[in-house]
Amino acid sequence: MKRILLFLATNIAILLVVSVVFNIVIAATGIDARGSAGLLIFCALFGFGGAFVSLWISRWMAIRSTRARVIEQPQNQSEEWLIRTVQQQAQKAGIPMPQVAVYQSPSPNAFATGRSKNHSLVAVSTGLLQSMNADEVEAVLAHEVSHIANGDMVTLTLIQGVVNTFVMFFARIIASAIARGDNQRGGLAYYGLVMLLEVVFGILASVIVMWFSRQREFRADAGSADIAGKQKMIAALRRLQQGRESELDGTMLAFGIKGKRSTIGKLFMSHPPLEERIHALEQRR
């Protein structure tokens, strides 16, 4: 979840900046982007540009936002084991050795990010290391290594580029139709509408990105089963499931929060429900 939210938040922020630059370029060069074809081309250039900027800085953003410490020289046996395990898994997956980092968080979590297989990062939380045994941590690490081997961040960027293109395109088309009395594509009402519509459409379009994210989680689970073993990955997912059930049995239920999400809420989930992931692995031969 963390890597996807970081990517999406960064992308939306960059998309808004790109939108401003887009308008400045059009105004400064006098290029006629009023036609649908010309507008679509420019939106594609800037939409994919924003997505690839997000990808390029993803590792830097992840380290800064989580305050993760990249392990350069292992300081204890746990860190030595992490480095050794990721190195062995990377060799099995046929990818270069990623950077390995640890960050302080009570929640059991891990993520992988980076602009390419040659510039990747695997990070784990202290909560994960404390709540899982070695086999379960090994499976989680293999899951993250599989994300890198599958090229998931690059594929996500391409999908996000397509989404950005159409978000920018339709935001301007609709804003032009609404702001007809404000010099169409040039007045304050038009630019205000464009920015508002880009945020709204960007949130709605994230449904597409989240669907892809859920599919890639199944693929990464399968990759972990191949690298570390199916039973280890199932055990790790069950450990997460037990942890969440414990939370729901405590203070969360006191506030009326239920374990099941609404149908609409599921559309915005970056990960499939744990029971579905476990079932998929159990059915795998």
PyMOL commands that set and color helices and strands:
alter all, ss='L'
color gray80, all
select helices_A, chain A and resi 2-29+36-56+58-66+77-93+126-131+134-149+152-178+188-227+230-254+263-267+274-282
alter helices_A, ss='H'
color red, helices_A
select strands_A, chain A and resi 69-70+99-103+110-116+119-125
alter strands_A, ss='S'
color yellow, strands_A
deselect
rebuild
show_as cartoon
